[in-house]
Amino acid sequence: MKIMKKIKKIGTMVVSSKILFMLMTPVVYAEEVGGENPLTVVNNLSNFIFDIVQAVGVIMVLFGLVQFGLALKSHDPSQRASSILTILGGIVIACAKTILNIIMG
């Protein structure tokens, strides 16, 4: 019975402290810092992420080309098919931003 009372006290303390922290949060207004619009910051982040995705796509294409070369050397048709799919997938990933821009108009 004592353990249940302690658990209830601890639970009450945790809940009340969370409520207290939620009530003490300050109101912050977005402001242009250094003359930059917040929308340009979001666009820069989006461009950075798409650059990373494009780099991953190029790495996949290069890996697919190496895989295809090894498949030609070993005369393995299943590895050739897999490498061609890797190359095509890498091309699609590398061109993802352009594809999305075409789709979005």
C-alpha positions in Angstrom: 0.0 0.0 0.0 2.9 2.4 0.8 4.4 1.7 -2.6 1.2 2.7 -4.4 1.1 6.0 -2.4 4.7 6.7 -3.4 3.9 6.0 -7.1 0.9 8.3 -7.0 2.9 11.0 -5.4 5.7 10.7 -8.0 3.1 10.6 -10.8 1.4 13.7 -9.4 4.8 15.5 -9.2 5.7 14.6 -12.8 2.4 15.7 -14.2 2.3 18.9 -12.2 5.9 19.8 -13.3 5.0 19.1 -16.9 2.0 21.4 -16.6 4.2 24.1 -14.9 6.8 23.9 -17.7 4.1 24.2 -20.4 2.6 27.3 -18.7 6.1 28.9 -18.4 7.0 28.8 -22.0 7.7 32.3 -23.4 6.0 33.7 -26.6 8.6 34.0 -29.3 7.9 35.9 -32.5 9.8 35.2 -35.7 11.9 38.1 -36.9 14.2 38.6 -39.8 17.7 37.9 -38.4 20.5 39.3 -40.5 18.1 40.4 -43.2 17.0 36.9 -44.1 13.4 36.0 -44.6 12.4 32.8 -42.7 11.1 31.4 -46.0 14.5 31.7 -47.6 16.0 29.7 -44.7 13.5 26.9 -45.3 14.2 27.0 -49.0 18.0 26.8 -48.3 17.4 23.8 -46.0 15.3 22.1 -48.7 18.0 22.7 -51.3 20.6 21.3 -48.9 18.5 18.1 -48.4 17.9 17.7 -52.1 21.7 18.1 -52.7 22.3 15.2 -50.2 19.7 13.1 -51.9 21.3 13.8 -55.3 24.7 12.8 -54.0 23.2 9.5 -52.7 21.7 8.9 -56.2 25.1 9.5 -57.9 26.8 7.1 -55.5 24.1 4.5 -56.3 24.7 5.0 -60.0 28.5 4.5 -59.6 27.9 1.4 -57.4 25.6 0.0 -60.1 28.2 0.6 -62.8 30.8 -1.3 -60.7 28.3 -4.0 -60.1 27.5 -4.2 -63.8 31.2 -4.5 -64.7 31.7 -7.3 -62.2 28.6 -9.1 -63.6 30.0 -8.9 -67.2 33.2 -10.4 -66.0 31.6 -13.2 -64.1 28.8 -13.9 -66.7 26.1 -13.7 -64.1 22.7 -12.6 -65.6 20.9 -12.1 -62.3 23.7 -9.7 -61.1 23.5 -7.8 -64.4 19.7 -7.3 -63.9 20.3 -6.2 -60.3 23.0 -3.8 -61.3 20.8 -2.3 -64.1 18.0 -1.7 -61.6 20.5 -0.1 -59.2 21.7 2.2 -62.0 18.1 3.2 -62.9 17.1 3.7 -59.3 20.2 5.9 -58.7 19.3 8.0 -61.8 15.7 8.5 -60.5 17.0 9.4 -57.0 19.6 11.8 -58.5 17.0 13.5 -60.6 14.3 13.6 -57.8 14.3 17.4 -57.5 13.8 17.9 -61.2 11.1 15.2 -61.3 9.2 16.8 -58.4 9.5 20.3 -60.0 8.1 18.9 -63.3 5.2 17.2 -61.4 4.4 20.2 -59.3 4.4 22.5 -62.3 
